Amino acid sequence: MVSKRRYTSGDSGQSWQLLAQVGFPSTLATPVDAYGDLPGPNINAVVFTSETDGWMATDEPGPTVWGTHDGGRTWVPAAIPSQARAFDIDCPDGMTCIVTGNKGIWLTEDAGEHWSLEAFPCETGFPIMSSAIDAALQWTICFNGRAANTFVEKQIMRSVDHGETWELAAESAWARTPTPGIGQAPKHSISAMVFTSEVEGWIGEGGPGPVFLWHTSDGGRSWSPVAPERTPFPVRSIEAHDVEHIEVNTVGVWGTDDGGETWQLLATATSTLIPTPLPSPTYPVSAP
């Protein structure tokens, strides 16, 4: 168990201000007075839709999705059943968010006032992360096994009707014949997925290897490797500002302003580089 604190920057990262912290027992971490408490301790995803409004996913017992309306200083539970473990959150706009968890995908179209459970998207296993262009057009990754294990079946599912129905877009088939007419998904551990349009999308790998970023231009049916630089470090996140402007956070930040045709190293790690690959995100073998 480690201490977690949330900071904010108003000057492009030149300086940072503490907003909130996980409230640990004093024997584990020393809290800083006068700052709010973060939900946790296991925080899986944080998304902000404005300077004040944001969402956080955890997989602790009790409320697992939390919202803030004061820039992250205080957090309140969302109206989602507490038994659902939350792995990922994506908000394509200020009103629309999807929460991915072991019970399925929850959708809000009114900034969290109401949530609805979509049809379960996975043929086997359960969803671990999702991306949405709007409330109707969504993708999710299903898996049946450990995310840190390379040799695991994964499916990329796509919905065009608010999650009422899902179709198989691509899969990673190990030790079996691939499904006819279905594209191949990246086979290594997947740590991030972002779609920027109904056809353009990006996937980041969570394991070491010379290829750590993948691109689709047909809505997730086929994927091609993209490698701004060979690296043993996994992708931590992908931030898409629009179709052309994408940033990939690994050890350092790579950016493109032409949809991935060319890449530039925007930032490097300021602390000592970790000499071994970082671990991939891990999820339970089966939904509890």
N, C-alpha and C positions, 0 to 999 in steps of 0.2 A: 504494500500500500504506500502510495506516494502523495505528497502534498500537491494540490492543484489550485492555481490562482489565475484569475482572468484579468488581463490588462487591455487598455485601449490606447491608441495613438492618434493624434490629430495632425501630425506633421510627417506623414509617409514613413513612420517607423523610426524617426530620429530620436524620439523620446516616448516613454510609456508611463501610464498611470494605472495603479492597481484599482480595480473596481470591486472584485468579489473573490472569495476563497472558499474552498471546501472546509466545512467545520469538522475537523478531526479532534479526537481526544488530545489533551495537552501532552500526553506521553508520546504521541506520534508526530505532532507538528505544532509549532507555536503560532497561533492565529495572530493576525495583525488587527488591532483595534480599529473601530470606526469604519469597517468595510463589511459589505453584505456577505451572505453565505451562498455558496454554489451548491446545487444539487450534486449528488455523487455518492461515493467517490468515483465510480466508473462512468466516465463521460465518453460517449461514442461519437457524437457529432454536435456541432454548434453552427447555426445559420442566423445571420441578421438580414432583415429585409429593409431596414432603415437605420438611422442613427440611434433610434430608441427601441425598436421592436425586434425581437429575436426569439429563437427556439433552441432548445437543447434536448438531446436524446441520451438517456442512461439505461442501464439494464439492472438497476438495483430493485429490490422488493419495494412495493408501493408505487407511487406515481413515477412513470418513466419518461414522460414528455413534459417539459417545463417551458413557460413563456416569460419574457421580460418586456416591459414597456418603459424602462428607464435606462436604457443603454447597457443593461447587464448587471446593474447594482443589486436588484432584487428579482426573485424568480418565483412563479406560482404554477401549480400543476395545471396541465391541460385536461380538457374533458375527454380523456381516452381511458378505457378500462385499465386498471392498474396491473392486471395480470399480463398485459402485453409488454414484452421486452422490446425496446426500441434500439435499432442498430444505426439508422441513417435518417436524415431529414433533407428534403430538397424543396425550395420555395422559388418557383419561377417568377413570382411577383409578390407584392405585398399582401394580397388577399389569399393566394393559393399556396398551399403546402401539402406535401405528402410525407408521411412517416412510415418507414419500413421497419417491421419487427417480426418476431417469430409467429405471431398470429395472422400476419398479412400486412396489407397496406391501408393506412387511414388517410382520408382526404378531407381537407377543409377548403372552402371557397369564400369564407367570410372572416379571414384572419383569426381563425381559432375559436370563433363563437360556437360553431357546430362542426362535428367530425362524423364521417360515415366510413364504414368498413367496406372496402372494395371486394370483388370476387377474388378468391385465393388464386394467385397467378401461377403457382408451381405445380408441375406434373409430379415431381418428386422433390423431397426436401422442402425448403422454405426460403423466402427472399431475404437477402442481406443488404442490398443497396438499390436505390432507384434514382431515376432522373426524369424530369418532366419539362416539356415545352410550355404547356398550359395544363388546365385541369383534365382535358380530354386525352392528350397525347403523352403517353408515359412509357418508360422502359424499366424493367427490373431484372436483377440477376438472382437466379435461384441456384442453390447448391445443396449437395447431400454429402456432407463430410466436414473436414476441418479446412478452414480457409488457408492455413499455413501449409497444407499439403498440396504439392503440385499435382499429384495424380488424383484428381477429384473431378467428378462430373459437374459441369456448370451449364446452365441454360440462360440465354438472354431472351426475355419475354417482352412483347410489345402490345400495348392497348391503344386504341383510338377512340374509345367510348367511355372515358371516365373510369376505367378499370372494371367495367361490367363484363367484358370478355377479353381474353388474352390469346395471342398467337406466338408460336415459337419462331424467333427470328434467327437464332444461331445457337450452337451448342459445342461443348468440348467433349468429344467422345473418346474415352480411354478403354482399350481392350474390348472393343465391340465395333460393329459396322456402323458408320454414321447414318443418321436418318436421311433418306433420299430427298434431295431438293432443299436441304437445310444447310446453311453456311456454318463454317467453323469459327467458334469463339476462341479468344486467347486461352491457352491451356494452363498457364501458370497462375499463381494466386493473384486475384484482382483486388486492388486496394482503392480504386476511384473510378467513377464513371460520370461523364457529363455529355449531354446532347445540346447542341446549339441551334438546331433546326430539325425539321421532320426527317432529314436525311443525314445531317452531319453530326458525328459523335466521336468521343474520345474515351479510351480506357487506359488506366495505369496499372502496371503490375506491382504486386507487393513483395515479390521475391527477387533475388539477385539474378543478373543476366545481362547480356549486351543489348537486348531489346526491352525497353521498359515502358514504351508508350505505343498505343495502337489507335488507328483511325478508321472510321467507316464513312462512306458517302452514299450509302443506300439504305439508311434507316436501321443499321445494325445487322444486316444479313451477311455481310462479308467485312473482314477486318484486315488491314495492312499494317505492318510494323513501321514505326517512326522512331528514330533514335537521334535526338539532338546531340547526345554524347554517350559513349559507352560508360556505364556506371554500375557498381555492385550494390548501389543503394536503391531502395524501393521508392515508388511514387507515394508521397504522403497525401497530396490533394491536387485537383485540377480546378482552376478557376477560369470560367469562360465569361468574358465581358460582353462579347457578341460573337458572331460567326468567325470573324477575322482575328480577334484579339483573345488569345488564350495564354494562361500562365500555368506552368507545371512546377510543383514544389517537390523537390527531392532533397538532396544535400546541396542547397542552392536553388535558385528559381530561374527556369528557362521561360522565355516568352516569345510569341509570334504575333505579328500584326498583319499577316497575309494568309491566315487560315492554315498555317502549318507548312507553307512552302519553304520558309527560312526561319531559323531560330537564333535567339541571342541569349547569352547568359546575363540575366538582369541583376542577380544578387548571389553572393556566396555566403557560406556559413561563417558567422563571426566568431564562433567558438571552435575549439579543437575538434577536428573531424573524427568521427567514430571509426576506428580501424576495421571493424567487422560489420557486415550487413545488418541493418535494423530488422527486428522481427516483423513478420506480416501480422495484420490484424487477425485475431482468432475469434471464432464463434463456436457455440456448442455443436456437438456432433448431430444432435437431433433436437427438435423443438420440445421443450418441457410441456 
